[in-house]
Amino acid sequence: MIQTIRSKDRYHLDSGWLNTYWHFSFDTYHDPANMNFGPLRVFNDDTFAPGSGFPLHGHREMEIVTYLIDGALEHHDDLGNTGIIRPGEIQRMSAGTGVRHSEFNHSKKDPVHLVQLWITPEVNRLEPSWEQKSFSLADRSGKLLPIAVPASTNGGSPASAVQIHQDASIYTSLLAPGQSATHKLAQGRRAYIFVIGGNLELNGIVLEPGDQARVTGEQELKLSAAPGAAAAPADFLLLDLP
């Protein structure tokens, strides 16, 4: 079964400095029927105005993954970690027993566009930790590139991937017009797909920018970009979840 939720049907909030689309019940948006998809608890599509962001605040017992689409995001936390994440990079913060951090648009003149995912960890009371990895345009062109993998891989993960404390993987892909890729789902697994740019065909269903698909009970996902010289590449994220 493939459930599609179109971009226009997402919950939208524009507070001036923050223009955001929340895929799940979050903060001031409360929907008991839309709390999570497996361990995926939050999927926020955020744009920060120049120089704005979230001041120091706390989290516990959550794997927080940030993926940059445009611009630059500055991170600071009370563990002493600092970093600037840009397109082609992914950041993972395990909140564990408790961490405080801030996130700000690094630019004073350009907006920053990102998606942030919260994934419930397999176990609680982990020691808080943080990491950031990078990948190139070539790394993700024409294929599914893993950028977050289970920490249980014990060092066998790709150089592009951060490790999360859950049996879940995140892939990024950029398919040129007419290109395709296939992803097999093990029995009992589910998938979550978010289209960033271009049109993506998923098992015959066309998804446009901002659309999401929640997949259960499928064995194989056939993903292809719209053909034609005028078509834009299909830029998307795919999550493989328990």
C-alpha positions in Angstrom: 0.0 0.0 0.0 1.2 3.5 -0.9 -0.3 6.4 0.9 0.4 9.7 -0.8 0.2 13.1 0.9 0.5 16.0 -1.4 2.5 19.1 -0.7 -0.6 21.3 -0.4 -2.1 19.0 2.2 0.8 19.3 4.7 0.3 21.4 7.8 1.8 24.8 7.1 3.0 27.5 9.5 4.6 30.9 8.5 5.7 32.8 11.6 7.7 35.4 9.7 11.2 34.2 10.4 10.2 30.5 10.0 8.2 29.1 7.1 7.6 25.4 7.8 5.6 22.3 6.8 5.1 19.7 9.5 4.5 16.2 8.2 3.5 14.9 11.7 1.7 16.2 14.8 4.3 18.7 16.3 4.3 21.7 18.6 1.1 23.7 17.9 -0.1 21.2 15.3 -1.9 18.3 17.1 -3.4 15.4 15.3 -3.7 12.1 17.2 -4.1 10.2 13.9 -0.8 11.5 12.6 1.7 11.1 15.4 4.4 9.0 13.6 5.2 6.5 10.9 7.0 3.6 12.7 9.9 5.2 14.6 9.8 8.3 12.4 8.3 10.9 14.8 9.0 14.2 13.2 9.6 15.3 9.6 9.8 19.1 9.3 10.5 21.0 6.0 11.9 24.3 7.3 13.0 27.6 5.8 14.7 30.1 8.2 14.9 33.8 7.3 18.4 35.3 7.2 20.0 35.6 10.6 17.2 33.8 12.4 16.9 30.4 14.1 16.2 28.5 17.3 18.0 29.7 20.5 19.4 27.2 23.0 16.8 24.6 23.9 16.8 21.0 25.1 16.0 17.5 23.8 15.9 14.0 25.3 15.6 10.4 24.0 15.6 11.2 20.2 17.8 10.8 17.2 17.7 14.2 15.4 18.9 14.2 11.7 19.3 17.4 9.7 19.6 17.5 5.9 20.4 20.8 4.1 18.7 21.6 0.8 19.9 25.2 0.4 22.0 27.7 2.4 24.0 27.1 5.6 22.9 26.2 9.2 25.0 26.8 12.2 24.9 24.4 15.2 26.1 24.8 18.8 25.5 22.5 21.7 26.4 22.1 25.4 28.6 19.2 24.6 31.0 21.6 23.0 30.2 20.7 19.4 29.9 23.4 16.8 29.5 23.1 13.0 28.0 24.6 9.9 26.1 22.3 7.7 25.6 23.0 4.0 24.1 21.1 1.0 25.9 17.9 0.6 26.1 17.3 4.3 24.1 15.5 6.9 24.1 15.9 10.7 23.0 13.5 13.5 22.5 14.4 17.1 21.6 11.7 19.6 19.8 13.6 22.4 19.9 10.6 24.8 19.9 11.5 28.4 19.7 15.2 27.5 21.4 17.8 25.3 20.8 21.5 24.7 21.6 23.1 21.3 20.9 26.1 19.1 20.4 26.2 15.3 20.7 29.4 13.3 20.8 30.5 9.7 24.5 31.2 9.2 23.8 33.8 6.6 22.6 37.4 7.3 21.2 37.8 3.7 20.1 34.4 2.4 17.4 32.0 3.7 18.3 28.4 4.7 16.1 25.5 3.6 16.4 22.1 5.4 14.5 19.1 6.5 14.9 17.8 10.0 13.8 14.3 11.1 13.4 12.9 14.6 13.6 9.2 15.0 12.8 7.3 18.2 15.9 5.4 19.3 15.8 1.6 20.0 17.0 2.1 23.5 16.8 5.0 26.0 19.4 6.7 28.2 22.1 6.8 25.5 25.0 9.1 26.0 24.4 12.3 23.9 26.6 12.5 20.8 26.9 14.4 17.5 28.4 13.8 14.1 28.4 15.3 10.6 29.2 13.7 7.3 29.5 15.0 3.7 28.8 13.5 0.2 29.3 14.8 -3.3 26.8 15.4 -6.1 28.4 12.5 -8.0 27.9 10.2 -5.0 24.1 10.5 -5.1 23.6 10.9 -8.9 21.7 8.1 -10.5 21.5 5.9 -7.4 20.3 5.7 -3.8 23.1 6.8 -1.5 22.9 5.8 2.2 23.5 8.9 4.4 22.3 7.5 7.7 22.5 3.9 8.8 21.9 1.9 12.0 24.7 2.2 14.6 24.7 -1.6 14.8 26.7 -1.7 11.5 29.7 -1.4 13.8 32.0 0.6 11.6 30.9 -1.0 8.4 28.8 2.0 7.2 29.7 4.1 4.1 31.9 7.1 4.6 28.9 9.3 3.6 26.7 8.0 6.4 26.1 9.1 10.0 25.0 6.4 12.5 21.6 6.4 14.2 20.5 4.3 17.1 17.6 2.6 15.4 17.2 0.0 12.7 16.5 2.6 10.1 18.4 4.0 7.0 18.1 7.2 5.1 19.0 7.5 1.4 19.4 10.5 -0.8 19.2 10.4 -4.6 19.3 12.6 -7.7 17.9 10.9 -10.8 18.4 12.6 -14.1 15.4 12.7 -16.5 14.6 9.1 -17.5 16.9 7.5 -14.9 15.6 4.9 -12.5 16.5 3.1 -9.3 15.1 0.2 -7.4 14.9 -0.4 -3.6 13.8 -3.7 -2.1 11.9 -3.8 1.2 12.4 -6.8 3.5 9.2 -8.3 4.9 7.6 -6.2 7.5 9.6 -3.1 6.6 8.1 0.3 5.5 9.4 3.2 3.5 8.9 7.0 3.6 9.7 9.1 0.5 9.9 12.9 0.3 10.4 14.7 -3.0 12.6 17.8 -2.8 12.6 18.7 -6.5 11.5 17.4 -9.9 8.8 14.7 -10.5 9.4 11.2 -9.2 7.4 8.1 -10.3 7.0 5.6 -7.5 5.5 2.2 -8.6 3.4 4.1 -11.2 2.4 7.0 -8.9 3.7 10.4 -9.8 5.0 12.5 -6.9 5.8 16.2 -7.2 8.0 18.6 -5.1 6.8 18.6 -1.5 4.8 15.4 -1.8 5.4 12.4 0.5 4.6 8.7 0.3 4.2 6.3 3.2 4.7 2.8 2.0 3.7 -0.5 3.7 3.3 -4.0 2.4 5.4 -3.5 -0.7 8.4 -5.7 -1.6 10.0 -3.5 -4.3 10.0 0.2 -4.9 10.6 1.3 -8.5 11.7 4.9 -8.7 12.1 6.9 -11.8 12.5 10.5 -12.9 10.3 12.1 -15.5 11.8 11.7 -19.0 12.4 14.5 -21.5 15.0 17.1 -22.1 12.9 19.8 -20.3 12.3 17.7 -17.2 14.1 18.5 -13.9 16.1 15.8 -12.1 14.2 14.0 -9.4 15.7 15.0 -6.0 14.4 13.0 -3.1 15.0 11.2 0.3 14.0 7.6 1.0 13.7 6.2 4.5 13.8 2.4 5.1 12.1 1.9 8.5 11.0 -1.0 10.7 
